[in-house]
Amino acid sequence: MQDSLRLTFRAKWVLMLVRLSADDRLLLDARAEARGMRPATYPSVLLRSHLRQLTPLPKDKLLALKHSIAELGSIGRNFNQIARAVSGGGEVPGSLRSEFWAVLKICTALRDNTKALLRANLTSWAAGHD
């Protein structure tokens, strides 16, 4: 009877004690600071991401990525306006063509930078685990 009344408690958080060498602690502190995290938070995020095969972006990089995506949306709307003007038989001045090529260069650079950001994020989480 007592077994049937026993409640199972499952803690949301489990505390662990981890021993680090002084050198590893310095490296941990540096990595945590580089990611804008507290030294105790960084290993928790790192362990969770490893166990669940996640690659979390730090908040500032995630915001930069979201901003880039928003900018790409704005550029895409501008391209649609240009395409409608050209397909509607509208005259395209020479300055618009040069602006079009400038915007295309910006889009290419933004795409390359976004890819580099994601690649750097993946690499940074894998560093030291070769």
Summary of the structure (lengths in Angstrom):
residues: 130
radius of gyration: 24.8
end to end distance: 53.6
largest distance: 87.8
contacts: 242
relative contact order: 0.07
helix: 69%
strand: 0%
